[in-house]
Amino acid sequence: MDQKKEFTGTSIIVGVILAVLFGGANAYLGLRVGMTVSASIPAAVISMGIIRKILRKDSILENNMVQTIGSAGESLAAGSIFTMPVLFMWAAEGVMQTPSLWEMTLIALCGGILGVLFMVPLRRALIVKEHETLPYPEGTACAEVLQAGEKGGASAGIVFSGLGIAAGYKFLTDGLKLFPSEVDFQLRRYRGAGFGMDILPALAGVGFICGPKIASYMLSGGVVGWLVLMPMITLFGGENIVYPGETSISLMSTWEIWSSYIRYIGAGAVLAGGVISLIKSFPLIIRTFRDAIKGFSFKADGIPGEELDLPIAFVLLGTGAVIAFMWLIPIIPVNLLGAFMIAVFGFFFATVSSRMVGLVGSSNNPVSGMAIATLLIATMILRKTGNGDKSGMVVAITIGSIICVIAAMAGDVSQDLKTGYLVGATPMKQQIGELFGALVSAVAIGGVLYLLNQAWGYGSLELPAPQATLMKLVVEGVMGGNLPWTLVFGGIGIAVVIEILGIPVLPFAVGLYLPIHLSTPIMAGGLIRLYMEKQRNISEKDKKTKIENGTLYASGLIAGEGLVGILLAISAIVKVDGKPLADWMNLSLRVHIGNIGGLTFFTVLLLSIIIFCNKKKV
C-alpha cells in the first residue's frame, strides 16, 4: 500500500460528505442548545471504516486528509450559528430584508478562508516550535486514533449505530409525533416554578461528551433560573406589569416568565462569562500574539518539501482579495471600515483561538467571548462614526459573524495541523484541504441556515438560537439603549458571584440562559459518563476504552438527530396538496403514547449508551 497518498479523490469525496454531515448536524445542535461538538475524531474513525474496511486501502495520511476536510464543516458551523441567525431575526422584525442564500454562503466562506489563511504563518510558531508546550488535546487524540488504525472499522460501526438509532428516534418523536420530544411539568404548589426535559438523543450525547462537571454546571444555572428566580418574580411581581413583560406577572405562564425576564438575566450572565474568560486569558493572548509575530517568516529556505506551508505570497494575496471582495461586493453588508476591522480583529483572534485550543482544547475555546468583544467594539465604533442606524447594526453583526467564523476555523485548523504534524502529513496539502472544506461547508451551512429559518424561525421554541439571540441583544443594546438593563446587570452580578466562588462561569450562565428542559437531559448523559468513570474492578485501559466507545456513540447520536432535524425542516416547508409534508406525516400515525411513553423511550436510549460503552471491539 502507498502510505504517501494524501490528497486523493477518495479523501476529497469522503471528506466533503463528512463536512456536510457534521456541519449540518452541528448547526442544528448549536441553534437548539448553544453548543457544538468536535467532529475530528468521529470523522477520523468513519474515514478509517470506509477507506480501510470498504475500499480496502490503508493510508494514514489519506485518513488524516478526510478528517481535515470533514472537521471544517463543524468549525464553520460553530462560528456561523453564533451570529448569522440575527440577520433572519431582524428580517422577521422588519429591520431589513431576509438575507439571501448567497449572502449567508459568502459571509461564511469569507470567514472560513480567512481563518485558514491567517493560520498559515502561525503554524511554525505555534505547532512546531511549541510542540512540547502546546498539547492541542483533540489534535493529539485524533493522531492517536489514526495511528491505532486497526480499531477503525469497529469504531466507525459504533458511530454509525448511534447515527441510525438517533435518526429513528428523532423521526418517531418529531416526525410521526408518537411521543412528545419535550416533557413539561408545572409545580402548582410552588407558583412560578417549572421543570421538564427535552427527551432527545443529541442532548444525552452532548452530556456524555461534556462530562458530569460541565453538565452539572449547566443544570445549576437552570435550577437557579427555574426553581429560584422565577418563583421569586411571581411572588414579588403579583398583579404588576413589569417591562419587558406585557401582562400581569400573576397571569404569566412559566414560559412567559422565562421569555420576559430570565433570558435577559441569563444574557447578562453569558455576556459577563465571555468577558471574564477573555480578561483571564489576556496575558496569554498578548504573549501569544507577540511570540507569533516574532516567529513570522517570509522565507522557506532549507525547509523540506513535505514540511512546506502555502507560500506567504499566496496568503497575502488571498487575504487582500477576500478583504477587497467583502468591501466591494454589495451582497455582503460590510463597508471599508468594517473590512479593515475584520482584517485586524480577525488575525488577532485567530492567534488567540489557536493558542487557546492548544492549551485547553476546542471545547473550552471562548469563541463567544471573542464575538461579544468584537461586537461591542465594532458597534461602538460604527455608532461614533455616524453608522448608528439599522444598517449599522447589520454591518456590526456581519463583522461579528465573519470574525466568529475566523476564530472557530483557526482553532480547528490548529488541531488538524497538530494531528498532521504527529502523523507526518504535508502542511501545504492540509491547508489546501481546509480551504476546500471551507468552500463546501459554507455552501452547506448557508443552505441549512436558510432552510431552518424557513421551517421554524430563529428564536422559536424549536430553534431558540441562544448565542445568536445574545449577540442580537448586545448590538441592539449598544445602538438603541432599549434593553432592560436592570435584568442584564442582575445577570452580570450573578456571574461575578459564580466566578468568585471558583465555578466556571460560561456553562453555568448558558444553563441560566437556556430553559431547564435542555439542561436535564444533558445532565442525564453526564451521569452515565460519571458512572463509567467511577467503575471499580476494571483496568484504566478498559475504562478508557469504554469512555471512547461512549464518546463515539454519542457523536453518532448528535449527527443522527441533526440530520433528521434538517430533513424534518425540509418536510415543514415542502407542500403536498397545499399542506406541509410534515402535517401529512403527523396524520399517518394516530397513536400517541404521551409523556410516560416518551420518558420510557428516553430511558431505553440512555441504556443504549451504556450498552455501547461496554461493546467489545473485534
C-alpha positions as CSV (number, residue, x, y, z in Angstrom):
1,M,0.0,0.0,0.0
2,D,1.2,3.5,-0.8
3,Q,1.4,5.3,2.5
4,K,2.3,8.6,0.9
5,K,-1.0,9.1,-0.8
6,E,-2.7,12.0,0.8
7,F,-4.8,14.5,-1.2
8,T,-6.6,11.9,-3.3
9,G,-10.0,11.7,-4.9
10,T,-11.2,9.3,-2.2
11,S,-10.1,11.6,0.6
12,I,-11.8,14.6,-1.0
13,I,-15.1,12.9,-1.7
14,V,-15.3,11.2,1.8
15,G,-14.1,14.4,3.5
16,V,-16.7,16.6,1.7
17,I,-19.5,14.2,2.7
18,L,-18.4,14.3,6.3
19,A,-18.0,18.1,6.2
20,V,-21.6,18.5,5.1
21,L,-22.8,15.8,7.6
22,F,-21.2,17.1,10.7
23,G,-21.6,20.8,9.6
24,G,-25.3,20.4,9.2
25,A,-25.7,18.4,12.4
26,N,-23.7,20.8,14.5
27,A,-25.6,23.8,13.1
28,Y,-28.9,22.2,14.2
29,L,-27.4,21.3,17.6
30,G,-25.9,24.7,18.2
31,L,-29.1,26.5,17.3
32,R,-31.0,24.3,19.7
33,V,-28.7,24.3,22.7
34,G,-26.0,26.9,22.0
35,M,-23.2,24.3,22.0
36,T,-21.3,22.3,19.3
37,V,-19.0,19.3,19.5
38,S,-15.7,18.5,17.8
39,A,-16.0,16.3,14.7
40,S,-12.3,15.4,14.1
41,I,-12.3,12.0,15.9
42,P,-15.7,10.8,14.6
43,A,-14.6,11.9,11.1
44,A,-11.3,10.0,11.5
45,V,-12.9,6.7,12.6
46,I,-15.6,6.9,9.9
47,S,-12.9,7.6,7.4
48,M,-10.9,4.5,8.5
49,G,-14.1,2.4,8.5
50,I,-14.7,3.4,4.8
51,I,-11.2,3.6,3.4
52,R,-9.8,0.6,5.3
53,K,-12.8,-1.8,5.5
54,I,-14.8,-1.0,2.4
55,L,-12.3,0.3,-0.1
56,R,-9.5,-2.0,1.2
57,K,-6.9,0.8,1.3
58,D,-4.5,1.6,4.1
59,S,-3.1,5.1,4.2
60,I,-2.9,7.1,7.5
61,L,-2.3,10.3,5.5
62,E,-5.4,9.7,3.4
63,N,-7.4,9.2,6.5
64,N,-5.9,12.3,8.1
65,M,-6.9,14.3,5.0
66,V,-10.5,13.1,5.3
67,Q,-10.8,14.3,8.9
68,T,-9.1,17.6,8.0
69,I,-11.7,18.3,5.3
70,G,-14.5,16.8,7.4
71,S,-13.9,18.7,10.6
72,A,-14.0,22.0,8.7
73,G,-17.8,21.7,8.5
74,E,-18.2,21.5,12.2
75,S,-16.0,24.5,12.9
76,L,-17.5,26.7,10.2
77,A,-21.0,25.8,11.6
78,A,-19.9,26.7,15.1
79,G,-18.8,30.2,14.0
80,S,-21.9,30.7,11.8
81,I,-24.7,29.8,14.2
82,F,-23.4,32.2,16.9
83,T,-24.2,35.3,14.9
84,M,-25.7,34.9,11.4
85,P,-29.3,33.9,12.6
86,V,-29.6,37.5,13.9
87,L,-30.0,38.7,10.3
88,F,-33.0,36.5,10.0
89,M,-34.5,37.7,13.3
90,W,-34.2,41.3,12.2
91,A,-35.8,40.4,8.9
92,A,-38.8,39.0,10.8
93,E,-39.0,42.2,12.7
94,G,-38.9,44.3,9.6
95,V,-35.4,45.8,10.3
96,M,-34.1,44.5,7.0
97,Q,-34.9,42.2,4.1
98,T,-34.5,38.5,4.5
99,P,-30.8,37.7,3.7
100,S,-30.4,35.6,0.6
101,L,-28.8,32.1,0.4
102,W,-25.8,33.7,-1.4
103,E,-25.3,36.3,1.3
104,M,-25.2,33.6,4.0
105,T,-22.9,31.4,2.0
106,L,-20.4,34.2,1.1
107,I,-20.3,35.5,4.7
108,A,-19.4,32.0,6.0
109,L,-17.0,31.4,3.1
110,C,-15.1,34.7,3.7
111,G,-14.7,33.9,7.4
112,G,-13.7,30.3,6.6
113,I,-11.0,31.2,4.1
114,L,-9.5,33.9,6.3
115,G,-9.5,31.5,9.3
116,V,-7.3,29.1,7.2
117,L,-5.1,31.8,5.7
118,F,-4.4,33.5,9.0
119,M,-3.2,30.2,10.5
120,V,-0.6,29.6,7.7
121,P,2.1,32.0,9.0
122,L,1.4,30.9,12.6
123,R,1.9,27.2,12.1
124,R,5.6,27.1,12.7
125,A,5.4,29.4,15.7
126,L,2.6,27.5,17.5
127,I,2.6,23.9,16.1
128,V,6.3,23.2,15.5
129,K,8.3,25.5,17.8
130,E,5.9,25.0,20.8
131,H,5.3,21.3,20.2
132,E,6.3,20.4,23.7
133,T,4.3,23.2,25.4
134,L,1.1,23.3,23.4
135,P,-0.5,19.8,23.5
136,Y,-3.6,20.5,21.3
137,P,-5.6,17.8,23.1
138,E,-8.1,17.0,20.3
139,G,-5.4,17.1,17.6
140,T,-3.2,14.7,19.6
141,A,-6.1,12.4,20.4
142,C,-7.1,12.3,16.7
143,A,-3.5,11.4,15.8
144,E,-3.6,8.5,18.3
145,V,-6.8,7.2,16.8
146,L,-5.3,7.4,13.3
147,Q,-2.1,5.6,14.5
148,A,-4.2,2.9,16.0
149,G,-5.9,2.3,12.7
150,E,-6.7,-1.3,13.2
151,K,-9.6,-0.1,15.5
152,G,-11.1,2.0,12.8
153,G,-13.7,-0.5,11.5
154,A,-15.2,-1.3,14.9
155,S,-15.1,2.3,16.0
156,A,-16.8,3.5,12.8
157,G,-19.6,0.9,13.4
158,I,-20.3,2.4,16.8
159,V,-20.6,5.9,15.3
160,F,-23.0,4.7,12.6
161,S,-25.0,2.7,15.1
162,G,-25.6,5.9,17.1
163,L,-26.4,7.8,14.0
164,G,-29.1,5.2,12.9
165,I,-30.6,4.9,16.4
166,A,-30.9,8.7,16.9
167,A,-32.3,9.1,13.4
168,G,-35.1,6.6,14.0
169,Y,-35.8,8.0,17.5
170,K,-36.0,11.6,16.2
171,F,-38.3,10.6,13.4
172,L,-40.7,8.8,15.8
173,T,-40.9,11.8,18.2
174,D,-40.7,14.9,16.0
175,G,-41.7,13.3,12.7
176,L,-44.6,10.9,13.5
177,K,-45.3,12.5,16.8
178,L,-45.5,9.1,18.6
179,F,-44.5,10.8,21.8
180,P,-43.6,14.4,22.7
181,S,-39.9,15.5,22.4
182,E,-40.4,17.7,25.4
183,V,-41.9,16.8,28.8
184,D,-43.0,19.7,30.9
185,F,-44.3,19.9,34.5
186,Q,-45.9,22.8,36.3
187,L,-45.2,22.8,40.1
188,R,-48.6,24.2,41.2
189,R,-47.7,24.5,44.9
190,Y,-44.6,26.4,44.1
191,R,-46.0,29.1,41.8
192,G,-43.8,30.3,39.0
193,A,-41.5,27.3,39.1
194,G,-41.3,24.8,36.3
195,F,-39.4,21.7,35.4
196,G,-39.1,19.4,32.4
197,M,-36.9,17.6,29.9
198,D,-36.3,17.6,26.2
199,I,-36.0,13.8,25.7
200,L,-33.8,13.9,22.7
201,P,-30.7,11.8,21.6
202,A,-28.4,14.8,20.8
203,L,-28.8,16.3,24.3
204,A,-27.9,13.0,26.0
205,G,-24.9,12.7,23.7
206,V,-23.7,16.2,24.5
207,G,-23.9,15.4,28.2
208,F,-21.8,12.3,27.8
209,I,-19.2,14.1,25.7
210,C,-19.0,17.2,28.0
211,G,-19.0,15.0,31.2
212,P,-20.7,15.3,34.5
213,K,-18.9,18.5,35.7
214,I,-19.9,20.7,32.7
215,A,-23.4,19.1,32.7
216,S,-23.8,19.9,36.4
217,Y,-22.8,23.5,36.0
218,M,-25.4,23.9,33.2
219,L,-28.1,22.2,35.4
220,S,-27.2,24.5,38.3
221,G,-27.8,27.5,36.1
222,G,-31.2,26.1,35.1
223,V,-32.1,25.4,38.7
224,V,-31.3,29.0,39.7
225,G,-33.5,30.3,36.9
226,W,-36.5,28.0,37.0
227,L,-36.6,27.0,40.7
228,V,-35.3,30.2,42.4
229,L,-35.6,33.3,40.3
230,M,-38.9,32.6,38.5
231,P,-40.9,31.8,41.7
232,M,-39.4,35.0,43.3
233,I,-40.5,37.1,40.3
234,T,-44.0,35.6,40.6
235,L,-44.1,36.2,44.4
236,F,-42.9,39.9,44.3
237,G,-44.4,40.8,40.9
238,G,-48.0,39.9,41.8
239,E,-50.5,41.8,39.7
240,N,-47.9,44.3,38.4
241,I,-47.0,44.6,34.7
242,V,-43.2,44.9,34.6
243,Y,-41.2,45.8,31.4
244,P,-40.4,44.0,29.2
245,G,-43.5,41.9,30.1
246,E,-46.8,43.0,28.6
247,T,-49.3,41.3,31.0
248,S,-49.7,40.9,34.7
249,I,-47.0,38.6,36.2
250,S,-49.6,36.7,38.1
251,L,-51.2,35.7,34.8
252,M,-48.0,34.6,33.1
253,S,-47.1,31.0,32.4
254,T,-43.6,29.7,33.3
255,W,-42.5,30.1,29.7
256,E,-43.7,33.7,29.5
257,I,-41.8,34.5,32.7
258,W,-38.7,32.9,31.3
259,S,-39.0,34.7,28.0
260,S,-39.8,38.1,29.5
261,Y,-37.2,38.1,32.4
262,I,-35.0,35.1,32.8
263,R,-33.4,35.1,29.4
264,Y,-32.3,38.7,29.9
265,I,-30.8,37.8,33.2
266,G,-29.1,34.8,31.5
267,A,-27.9,37.0,28.7
268,G,-26.2,39.3,31.2
269,A,-24.5,36.2,32.8
270,V,-23.3,34.9,29.5
271,L,-22.0,38.3,28.5
272,A,-20.1,38.6,31.8
273,G,-18.8,35.0,31.4
274,G,-17.5,35.7,27.9
275,V,-15.8,38.9,29.0
276,I,-14.4,37.3,32.2
277,S,-12.9,34.4,30.2
278,L,-11.3,36.9,27.8
279,I,-9.9,39.0,30.6
280,K,-8.4,36.0,32.4
281,S,-6.8,35.0,29.1
282,F,-5.5,38.4,28.3
283,P,-1.9,38.0,29.5
284,L,-1.7,34.7,27.5
285,I,-3.3,36.5,24.5
286,I,-0.7,39.2,24.5
287,R,2.2,36.8,24.9
288,T,0.9,34.5,22.1
289,F,0.5,37.4,19.7
290,R,4.0,38.7,20.4
291,D,5.6,35.3,20.0
292,A,3.6,34.6,16.8
293,I,4.8,37.8,15.3
294,K,8.4,37.0,16.2
295,G,8.1,33.6,14.6
296,F,6.5,35.1,11.4
297,S,8.8,34.4,8.4
298,F,8.5,35.1,4.7
299,K,11.3,32.7,3.8
300,A,11.2,28.9,3.3
301,D,14.9,28.4,2.8
302,G,16.1,24.9,3.8
303,I,12.7,23.6,4.6
304,P,12.0,20.1,3.1
305,G,9.1,19.9,0.6
306,E,7.0,17.8,2.9
307,E,7.2,20.5,5.6
308,L,6.3,23.5,3.4
309,D,3.2,25.6,4.1
310,L,1.2,27.5,1.5
311,P,3.5,30.3,0.0
312,I,3.3,33.5,2.0
313,A,2.7,35.4,-1.2
314,F,-0.4,33.3,-1.8
315,V,-1.6,34.0,1.8
316,L,-1.1,37.8,1.5
317,L,-2.7,38.0,-2.0
318,G,-5.6,35.7,-0.8
319,T,-6.2,37.7,2.3
320,G,-6.2,41.0,0.4
321,A,-8.5,39.6,-2.2
322,V,-11.0,38.4,0.4
323,I,-10.9,41.8,2.3
324,A,-11.5,43.7,-1.0
325,F,-14.2,41.2,-2.0
326,M,-16.1,41.9,1.3
327,W,-15.8,45.6,0.8
328,L,-16.7,45.8,-2.9
329,I,-19.4,43.2,-3.3
330,P,-22.8,44.7,-2.4
331,I,-24.3,41.4,-1.3
332,I,-22.0,41.4,1.8
333,P,-23.1,44.4,4.0
334,V,-19.6,45.5,5.0
335,N,-18.1,48.9,4.4
336,L,-14.4,49.8,4.1
337,L,-14.1,50.5,7.9
338,G,-15.8,47.1,8.6
339,A,-13.4,45.3,6.2
340,F,-10.4,46.9,8.0
341,M,-11.8,45.8,11.4
342,I,-12.2,42.3,10.1
343,A,-8.6,42.2,9.0
344,V,-7.2,43.5,12.3
345,F,-9.5,41.7,14.8
346,G,-9.6,38.5,12.6
347,F,-5.8,38.0,12.7
348,F,-5.6,38.9,16.3
349,F,-8.4,36.4,17.4
350,A,-7.1,33.7,15.0
351,T,-3.9,33.9,17.0
352,V,-5.8,33.9,20.3
353,S,-8.0,31.0,19.2
354,S,-5.1,28.8,18.1
355,R,-3.2,29.3,21.4
356,M,-6.3,28.7,23.5
357,V,-7.2,25.4,21.8
358,G,-3.6,24.3,22.1
359,L,-3.8,24.6,25.9
360,V,-7.4,23.8,26.9
361,G,-8.9,22.2,23.8
362,S,-11.6,23.3,21.3
363,S,-14.4,22.7,23.7
364,N,-13.1,25.5,26.0
365,N,-12.3,28.0,23.3
366,P,-14.1,31.2,24.3
367,V,-15.3,32.0,20.7
368,S,-18.5,33.6,22.1
369,G,-16.4,35.9,24.3
370,M,-14.4,36.9,21.3
371,A,-17.5,37.5,19.3
372,I,-19.1,39.6,22.1
373,A,-15.9,41.7,22.5
374,T,-15.8,42.2,18.7
375,L,-19.4,43.3,18.6
376,L,-19.1,45.7,21.5
377,I,-16.1,47.4,19.9
378,A,-17.4,47.3,16.3
379,T,-20.8,48.6,17.3
380,M,-19.4,51.5,19.4
381,I,-17.0,52.5,16.5
382,L,-19.8,52.3,14.0
383,R,-22.1,54.4,16.2
384,K,-19.4,57.0,16.8
385,T,-18.6,57.3,13.1
386,G,-22.3,58.0,12.2
387,N,-23.4,54.5,11.4
388,G,-25.8,54.1,14.4
389,D,-28.9,53.3,12.3
390,K,-30.3,49.9,11.3
391,S,-27.8,49.5,8.5
392,G,-25.0,50.0,11.1
393,M,-26.5,47.1,13.2
394,V,-26.4,44.9,10.1
395,V,-22.8,45.8,9.4
396,A,-21.8,45.1,13.0
397,I,-23.4,41.7,13.1
398,T,-21.8,40.8,9.7
399,I,-18.4,41.8,11.1
400,G,-19.0,39.7,14.2
401,S,-20.1,36.8,12.1
402,I,-17.0,36.7,9.9
403,I,-14.7,37.1,12.9
404,C,-16.6,34.4,14.8
405,V,-16.1,32.0,11.9
406,I,-12.4,33.1,11.6
407,A,-11.8,32.2,15.3
408,A,-13.6,28.9,15.1
409,M,-11.9,27.9,11.9
410,A,-8.4,28.9,13.2
411,G,-8.9,26.7,16.3
412,D,-10.0,23.7,14.1
413,V,-7.1,24.2,11.6
414,S,-4.7,24.3,14.5
415,Q,-5.9,20.9,15.8
416,D,-5.8,19.4,12.3
417,L,-2.3,20.7,11.7
418,K,-1.2,19.3,15.1
419,T,-2.6,15.9,14.0
420,G,-0.8,16.2,10.7
421,Y,2.5,17.1,12.4
422,L,2.3,14.0,14.5
423,V,1.4,11.6,11.7
424,G,3.8,13.1,9.1
425,A,1.3,14.9,6.8
426,T,2.2,17.7,4.4
427,P,1.1,21.1,5.9
428,M,0.5,22.6,2.5
429,K,-1.8,19.8,1.4
430,Q,-3.7,20.0,4.7
431,Q,-4.1,23.8,4.3
432,I,-5.5,23.2,0.7
433,G,-7.8,20.6,2.2
434,E,-9.0,23.1,4.8
435,L,-9.7,25.7,2.1
436,F,-11.7,23.0,0.1
437,G,-13.6,22.0,3.3
438,A,-14.4,25.7,4.0
439,L,-15.8,26.1,0.5
440,V,-18.1,23.1,0.6
441,S,-19.1,23.7,4.2
442,A,-20.0,27.4,3.5
443,V,-22.4,26.3,0.8
444,A,-23.9,23.6,3.0
445,I,-24.2,25.9,6.1
446,G,-25.8,28.7,4.1
447,G,-28.4,26.3,2.9
448,V,-29.0,24.8,6.4
449,L,-29.4,28.3,8.0
450,Y,-31.9,29.3,5.3
451,L,-33.8,26.1,5.5
452,L,-34.2,26.0,9.3
453,N,-35.4,29.6,9.3
454,Q,-38.0,28.8,6.6
455,A,-39.2,25.8,8.7
456,W,-39.4,27.2,12.2
457,G,-37.7,30.6,12.5
458,Y,-34.9,31.6,14.9
459,G,-35.9,32.4,18.4
460,S,-38.7,29.9,18.4
461,L,-39.1,27.0,20.8
462,E,-37.8,24.6,18.2
463,L,-34.7,26.8,17.5
464,P,-34.1,29.2,20.3
465,A,-30.6,30.1,18.8
466,P,-29.4,31.2,22.3
467,Q,-26.0,32.5,21.3
468,A,-27.3,34.5,18.3
469,T,-30.1,35.9,20.5
470,L,-27.5,37.2,22.9
471,M,-25.5,38.8,20.1
472,K,-28.7,40.5,18.9
473,L,-29.3,41.9,22.4
474,V,-25.7,43.2,22.6
475,V,-25.9,45.1,19.2
476,E,-29.4,46.5,19.9
477,G,-28.5,47.5,23.4
478,V,-25.4,49.5,22.3
479,M,-27.1,51.1,19.3
480,G,-30.5,51.8,20.8
481,G,-30.2,51.6,24.6
482,N,-33.6,49.9,24.9
483,L,-32.6,46.8,26.8
484,P,-34.0,46.1,30.3
485,W,-30.6,46.8,31.8
486,T,-31.6,46.1,35.4
487,L,-32.2,42.4,34.4
488,V,-29.0,42.3,32.4
489,F,-26.9,43.8,35.2
490,G,-28.6,41.3,37.6
491,G,-27.3,38.5,35.4
492,I,-23.8,40.1,35.3
493,G,-23.8,40.2,39.2
494,I,-24.8,36.6,39.4
495,A,-21.9,35.7,37.0
496,V,-19.4,37.7,39.1
497,V,-20.5,35.8,42.3
498,I,-20.1,32.4,40.4
499,E,-16.6,33.5,39.3
500,I,-15.7,34.4,42.9
501,L,-16.9,31.0,44.1
502,G,-14.5,29.4,41.6
503,I,-17.2,27.8,39.4
504,P,-16.7,28.0,35.6
505,V,-19.0,30.9,34.6
506,L,-19.9,30.1,31.0
507,P,-21.5,26.7,31.4
508,F,-23.5,28.0,34.4
509,A,-24.5,31.1,32.5
510,V,-25.6,29.1,29.5
511,G,-27.7,26.9,31.8
512,L,-29.3,30.0,33.3
513,Y,-30.0,31.5,29.9
514,L,-31.5,28.3,28.4
515,P,-34.7,26.5,29.5
516,I,-34.0,23.9,32.2
517,H,-35.6,21.4,29.8
518,L,-32.3,21.4,27.9
519,S,-30.0,21.0,30.9
520,T,-31.7,18.0,32.4
521,P,-31.1,15.5,29.5
522,I,-27.6,16.8,29.2
523,M,-27.2,16.0,32.9
524,A,-28.6,12.5,32.3
525,G,-25.8,11.9,29.7
526,G,-23.2,13.3,32.1
527,L,-24.3,10.9,34.8
528,I,-23.8,8.0,32.5
529,R,-20.3,9.3,31.8
530,L,-19.7,9.6,35.6
531,Y,-20.9,6.0,36.1
532,M,-18.3,4.8,33.5
533,E,-15.5,6.8,35.1
534,K,-16.2,5.6,38.6
535,Q,-16.5,1.9,37.8
536,R,-14.3,-0.3,40.0
537,N,-12.5,-3.6,39.5
538,I,-11.6,-2.8,35.9
539,S,-8.3,-1.6,34.5
540,E,-7.7,2.0,33.4
541,K,-7.2,0.8,29.9
542,D,-10.7,-0.9,29.8
543,K,-12.2,2.2,31.4
544,K,-10.6,4.4,28.7
545,T,-11.9,2.1,26.0
546,K,-15.5,2.3,27.4
547,I,-15.4,6.0,27.5
548,E,-14.0,6.2,24.0
549,N,-16.9,3.9,22.8
550,G,-19.4,6.1,24.6
551,T,-17.9,9.2,23.0
552,L,-18.1,7.8,19.5
553,Y,-21.7,6.6,20.1
554,A,-22.7,10.0,21.5
555,S,-21.2,11.6,18.4
556,G,-23.4,9.4,16.3
557,L,-26.4,10.4,18.3
558,I,-25.7,14.0,17.7
559,A,-25.1,13.6,14.0
560,G,-28.2,11.4,13.6
561,E,-30.6,13.8,15.3
562,G,-29.1,16.7,13.5
563,L,-29.6,15.1,10.1
564,V,-33.2,14.1,10.7
565,G,-33.8,17.6,12.2
566,I,-32.8,19.1,8.8
567,L,-34.9,16.6,6.9
568,L,-37.9,17.5,9.1
569,A,-37.2,21.1,8.4
570,I,-37.5,20.3,4.7
571,S,-40.8,18.5,5.3
572,A,-42.1,21.6,7.1
573,I,-41.8,23.8,4.1
574,V,-42.4,21.3,1.2
575,K,-46.2,21.2,0.5
576,V,-48.3,18.3,-0.9
577,D,-51.8,19.2,-2.0
578,G,-51.4,22.6,-0.2
579,K,-50.4,21.1,3.1
580,P,-46.9,20.8,4.5
581,L,-45.4,17.3,4.2
582,A,-44.8,17.3,8.0
583,D,-48.6,17.6,8.6
584,W,-49.2,14.5,6.4
585,M,-46.6,12.6,8.4
586,N,-48.3,13.6,11.7
587,L,-51.6,12.2,10.3
588,S,-50.1,8.9,9.2
589,L,-49.7,7.7,12.8
590,R,-52.6,8.5,15.0
591,V,-51.1,6.7,18.1
592,H,-49.7,8.9,20.8
593,I,-48.2,7.4,23.9
594,G,-47.8,10.6,25.9
595,N,-45.2,11.7,28.4
596,I,-44.8,8.4,30.1
597,G,-44.1,6.7,26.8
598,G,-41.6,9.4,25.9
599,L,-39.8,9.0,29.2
600,T,-39.7,5.2,28.6
601,F,-38.1,5.7,25.2
602,F,-35.6,8.1,26.6
603,T,-34.7,5.7,29.4
604,V,-34.1,3.0,26.7
605,L,-31.9,5.4,24.8
606,L,-29.8,6.1,27.9
607,L,-29.4,2.4,28.4
608,S,-28.2,2.1,24.8
609,I,-25.3,4.4,25.7
610,I,-24.3,2.1,28.5
611,I,-24.6,-1.0,26.2
612,F,-22.3,0.6,23.5
613,C,-19.8,1.8,26.1
614,N,-19.4,-1.9,27.1
615,K,-19.3,-3.1,23.5
616,K,-16.1,-5.1,22.8
617,K,-14.3,-4.3,19.6
618,V,-13.5,-7.1,17.2
